[in-house]
Amino acid sequence: MFKIHCPECKKSFLWTDEMPLQGKCPNPDCRWQYNVHAELRKNVNPTEEEQKTKPLLCPFCQSQITSRITICPNCGHIVTGKRYFKKSWAFLYLCVLLIILSLILKYSN
């Protein structure tokens, strides 16, 4: 399976091995013709715009951050990938985790 994005109707569809290598977009209102080989080349050879590195942004306040696991200098939230949470919640999670671990160790013997 291969996902193809139609540039005319802006929809995408999955191409399977049973489908022809060249064909019409499945959207009945669209006349775009796809070619699987050309679409594969587009995915393998990204354009210059896609090669430029995009700045990392905080998912909460959209300010620029240095890495995916950091504390945002603007809003103070802890950023882990695409998720964020307050520092106070991180402390609370750590306390609950330590309590659970201590209970497991206490009652496992």
DRENPA-736406 format. One line per 3 residues: number of its first residue (from 1); their letters; for each residue y, z, x of C-alpha. Coordinates in pm, whole numbers. Example, Ala and Ser with C-alpha at 12.3 -4.5 7.8 and 13.67 -1.06 7.14 Angstrom:
1 = AS = -450:780:1230  -106:714:1367 $
***
This chain:
1 = MFK = 0:0:0  351:-78:109  679:10:-62 $
4 = IHC = 920:-282:-103  1285:-236:-204  1442:-520:-402 $
7 = PEC = 1798:-594:-278  1902:-756:-608  1791:-510:-877 $
10 = KKS = 1789:-208:-638  1444:-99:-757  1132:-50:-548 $
13 = FLW = 767:-122:-608  439:-74:-429  267:-378:-284 $
16 = TDE = -111:-349:-268  -374:-557:-92  -467:-728:-418 $
19 = MPL = -114:-868:-463  -7:-1199:-303  180:-1194:30 $
22 = QGK = 473:-1376:-133  577:-1328:-490  843:-1240:-745 $
25 = CPN = 992:-894:-796  799:-716:-1079  1125:-647:-1264 $
28 = PDC = 1137:-914:-1540  1517:-948:-1517  1515:-1007:-1141 $
31 = RWQ = 1454:-1341:-967  1420:-1212:-609  1119:-1339:-414 $
34 = YNV = 954:-1102:-168  767:-1183:151  552:-900:283 $
37 = HAE = 577:-1015:646  957:-1023:635  972:-681:468 $
40 = LRK = 741:-537:734  967:-676:1007  1267:-507:841 $
43 = NVN = 1086:-172:853  966:-212:1211  1299:-337:1350 $
46 = PTE = 1570:-111:1208  1925:-243:1189  2199:-124:1423 $
49 = EEQ = 2348:95:1152  2019:277:1104  1980:328:1479 $
52 = KTK = 2307:520:1503  2245:889:1494  2375:1054:1182 $
55 = PLL = 2538:1393:1226  2343:1689:1095  2512:1850:794 $
58 = CPF = 2470:2192:639  2300:2147:299  2527:2414:147 $
61 = CQS = 2880:2328:266  2825:1982:425  2991:2080:755 $
64 = QIT = 2844:1956:1082  2574:2173:1247  2407:2150:1586 $
67 = SRI = 2039:2161:1485  1810:2192:1184  1737:2559:1250 $
70 = TIC = 2068:2736:1300  2339:2947:1143  2617:2734:995 $
73 = PNC = 2947:2820:1167  3145:2732:854  2964:2913:569 $
76 = GHI = 2737:3153:764  2414:3052:585  2091:3023:782 $
79 = VTG = 1980:2659:779  1611:2573:817  1559:2202:766 $
82 = KRY = 1691:2108:423  1687:2468:300  1945:2740:342 $
85 = FKK = 1978:3108:258  2211:3398:324  2165:3625:626 $
88 = SWA = 2112:3925:400  1819:3752:229  1660:3679:569 $
91 = FLY = 1674:4050:654  1521:4136:316  1238:3882:363 $
94 = LCV = 1164:4023:708  1149:4381:573  913:4283:291 $
97 = LLI = 693:4090:534  670:4389:770  583:4622:481 $
100 = ILS = 306:4389:364  166:4356:715  168:4732:766 $
103 = LIL = -18:4783:437  -277:4524:531  -336:4687:867 $
106 = KYS = -351:5034:716  -610:4950:450  -816:4695:648 $
109 = N = -982:4965:864 $
***
